[in-house]
């Protein structure tokens, strides 16, 4: 049949599924989950500390500026991107009702729950083979 795929499924990068090593599922990653949680914690703390002390109009301007700076410097300082986005979301969502502290706590709770779900799913969906764990732990000799 013309146009059918034979053999292993091809990935967009041109490799087949069989070519992808088992170690490509990295539980530690580049620390993205930890950076996201830390950034959200920093952003939420800034809002809680500034609420009531800084005029709301100034806080909105600072939140938008933090979001833009965070996105601009994300490759260099990823925590700044997380803090800037958390700060902006908390201020812009909580400003109309004035419940900045509540929105900050809910944002932090959502982030922690999401990180926990992602961690649990990673271990449940991609369990580590005992043979792979031994192979990684034992250094190879040449």
C-alpha positions as CSV (number, residue, x, y, z in Angstrom):
1,X,0.0,0.0,0.0
2,X,1.4,3.4,-1.0
3,X,2.1,5.8,1.9
4,X,1.9,3.2,4.6
5,X,4.5,3.1,7.4
6,X,6.4,-0.1,7.7
7,X,8.5,-1.1,10.7
8,X,8.8,1.0,13.8
9,X,7.0,4.3,14.1
10,X,9.0,7.3,12.9
11,X,9.5,10.2,15.2
12,X,9.6,13.8,13.9
13,X,13.4,13.9,14.3
14,X,13.7,11.1,11.8
15,X,14.6,8.4,14.3
16,X,12.4,5.4,15.1
17,X,10.9,4.6,18.4
18,X,13.3,1.7,18.7
19,X,16.3,4.0,18.4
20,X,15.3,6.1,21.5
21,X,17.2,4.7,24.5
22,X,15.4,3.9,27.7
23,X,17.5,6.5,29.6
24,X,15.8,9.3,27.5
25,X,13.1,9.4,30.2
26,X,14.9,11.5,32.8
27,X,13.3,11.8,36.1
28,X,15.6,14.5,37.3
29,X,15.4,16.5,34.1
30,X,16.9,19.9,34.2
31,X,15.2,20.7,37.4
32,X,12.2,22.4,35.7
33,X,9.7,21.3,38.3
34,X,11.9,22.6,41.1
35,X,12.5,25.8,39.3
36,X,8.8,26.3,38.7
37,X,7.9,25.6,42.4
38,X,10.7,27.9,43.6
39,X,9.7,30.7,41.2
40,X,6.1,30.4,42.2
41,X,7.1,30.5,45.9
42,X,9.2,33.6,45.3
43,X,6.4,35.4,43.4
44,X,3.7,34.5,45.9
45,X,5.9,35.7,48.8
46,X,6.6,39.0,47.0
47,X,2.9,39.5,46.6
48,X,2.1,38.6,50.2
49,X,4.8,40.9,51.6
50,X,3.8,43.8,49.2
51,X,0.1,43.5,49.6
52,X,-1.2,46.4,51.8
53,X,2.2,48.2,51.8
54,X,2.4,49.1,48.1
55,X,-0.5,50.8,46.2
56,X,-2.3,48.4,44.0
57,X,-1.6,50.4,40.8
58,X,2.2,50.2,41.5
59,X,1.9,46.5,42.2
60,X,0.1,45.9,38.9
61,X,2.9,47.8,37.0
62,X,5.6,45.8,38.9
63,X,3.8,42.6,38.1
64,X,3.6,43.3,34.4
65,X,7.3,44.4,34.4
66,X,8.3,41.2,36.3
67,X,6.4,39.1,33.8
68,X,8.2,40.7,30.8
69,X,11.6,40.6,32.5
70,X,11.1,37.0,33.5
71,X,10.2,36.0,30.0
72,X,13.2,37.9,28.6
73,X,15.7,36.3,31.0
74,X,14.1,32.8,31.2
75,X,17.1,31.1,29.5
76,X,19.5,32.8,31.9
77,X,17.5,32.9,35.2
78,X,14.6,30.5,34.9
79,X,13.5,31.2,38.5
80,X,12.9,34.8,37.5
81,X,10.5,33.7,34.8
82,X,8.6,31.5,37.3
83,X,8.5,34.3,39.9
84,X,7.5,36.9,37.3
85,X,4.6,34.8,35.9
86,X,3.4,33.9,39.4
87,X,3.6,37.5,40.5
88,X,1.7,38.7,37.5
89,X,-1.0,36.0,37.7
90,X,-1.6,36.6,41.4
91,X,-1.8,40.3,41.1
92,X,-3.9,40.5,37.9
93,X,-6.3,37.8,39.1
94,X,-6.5,39.0,42.7
95,X,-6.5,42.7,42.1
96,X,-10.2,43.1,41.2
97,X,-11.3,41.3,44.4
98,X,-8.4,42.5,46.6
99,X,-7.8,39.0,47.8
100,X,-4.1,38.9,46.8
101,X,-3.0,36.7,49.7
102,X,-5.7,34.1,49.0
103,X,-4.9,34.0,45.3
104,X,-1.2,33.7,46.1
105,X,-1.9,30.7,48.5
106,X,-4.1,29.0,45.9
107,X,-1.5,29.5,43.2
108,X,1.2,28.0,45.3
109,X,-1.0,25.1,46.3
110,X,-1.9,24.5,42.6
111,X,1.8,24.5,41.7
112,X,2.7,22.0,44.5
113,X,-0.1,19.7,43.5
114,X,0.8,19.8,39.9
115,X,4.5,19.1,40.6
116,X,3.4,16.1,42.8
117,X,1.1,14.7,40.1
118,X,3.8,15.1,37.5
119,X,6.4,13.3,39.7
120,X,4.0,10.5,40.5
121,X,3.0,10.1,36.9
122,X,6.6,9.9,35.9
123,X,7.3,7.1,38.3
124,X,4.1,5.2,37.5
125,X,4.2,5.6,33.7
126,X,8.0,5.1,33.3
127,X,9.1,2.7,36.0
128,X,12.8,2.1,36.2
129,X,14.0,-1.5,35.4
130,X,16.2,-3.0,38.1
131,X,18.7,-3.9,35.4
132,X,18.8,-0.2,34.2
133,X,19.4,1.0,37.8
134,X,22.3,-1.5,38.2
135,X,23.8,-0.5,34.9
136,X,23.7,3.2,35.7
137,X,25.1,2.7,39.2
138,X,28.0,0.6,38.0
139,X,30.8,2.5,36.2
140,X,32.0,0.9,33.0
141,X,35.7,0.0,32.8
142,X,37.5,0.1,29.5
